[in-house]
Amino acid sequence: MPAWISRDEALTRLGVRPQTLYAYVSRGRIGMQPDPADPRRSLYRTDDIAQLITRRGRGRRASAIAESAMTWGEPAIATSISTVVHGRLVYRGEDACTLSGHMTLEETAGLLWADSEPVVFAPKPGGTASEGGRAEAFSALALLAANGQPSLGRSPARLHADAAAAIGGLATSLGALPGSRPVHMRLAEAWSVRNAGADAIRRALVLLADHELNTSTFAARVAASTGAPLAACLLAGLSALCGPRHGGAAEAAVTVFLDDAVRLGAADAVALWLTLDRPLYGFGHPLYPDGDPRAKALLAAVECDEAVARLRDAVFAATGRQPDIDFALVALTRAFRLPPDAPFRLFALGRSVGWAAHAMEQALTGGLIRPRARYEGPPPVDEDS
């Protein structure tokens, strides 16, 4: 799908007069740029037009708007932390992919948390190294949550300290060595990775730090809206992350899709999965019709092995879909021989920074998140019958 289309095509898709199209542009609802082939003509941003068409199709009923907000629909919660706009992931106005070229996760936390003080993810004194994993992460956050203080009524500085301590404990539980160095260095040393591998881990953590109101972040905000301790908010996020429709997608790609590609051949595996109507884990993303920029940024720092490269090319040849961040994490894991569950560990640790940012924003500026359900069960029994 082209990113920009002509005026005539825009008018045809929208079914409006030129004056209406120009009004959309003047209000900032549709992006416009000169046509490089003919500066006298203009081009119009395709995804803006698609969003307008979708909104009009839903109508203006309150129930339709509310329902659409639950699945890749209308924005539902105000935030100044991050957004996805025109195929770019933006952290407080700055391009996340650009930031991943030089920032650490700690520096990214400082940006997302609007914290002027340096952030350090150090575990509590006396912490010991462990191989780490999913079970350890749940246990560490559960213990911190059970003993944590409510997030409501606390100052930003106190909340930042709580968040840094919780993420420090999470990092150790996911395999990072104890200490105060940046977490990507502590992970790289624990996994016996040097130089390029350590830098790729750093890049991945920054790219994963936040992604607007994704499922796990919404779970963290819901918990924060009740005043739950920050560690409990992170635990809510981690619980949502472990599902195969979210952070578990990378592990599914490792254990199933890529194994089939090695066993059957990449092209045959893709054809089989399409025939069986299975989701192609690791490819395509609803927010990025032209390809996930996070995957592009991470794959630029990773040399894909033959099996990974063949699967990437076979999926693109069959469907036109580009790799997403889950696929890039698989490539990173194989390239540097990281633990098999490294995609999940990196996702959980990186995204915990965003969970904390949204939890603190919710605690400081928001109220209770409590939507209503649309009941479709049997009608109530008449007591007089």
Secondary structure, DSSP 8 states (H G I E B T S, - for coil): --SEEEHHHHHHHHT--HHHHHHHHHTTSS-EEEETTEEEEEEEEHHHHHHHHHHHHH-S-HHHHHHHTTSS-S--S--SSEEEETTEEEETTEEHHHHTTT--HHHHHHHHTT--S-------TT-------HHHHHHHHHHHHHT---STT--HHHHHHHHHHHHHHHHHHTT--SSSS-HHHHHHHHTT--THHHHHHHHHHHHTS--SS-HHHHHHHHHHHTT--HHHHHHHHHHHHTSTTTTTHHHHIIIIIHHHHHHH-HHHHHHHHHHTT---TTB--TT-TT--HHHHHHHTT----HHHHHHHHHHHHHH---B-HHHHHHHHHHHTT--TTHHHHHHHHHHHHHHHHHHHHHHHH-----------S-----TT-
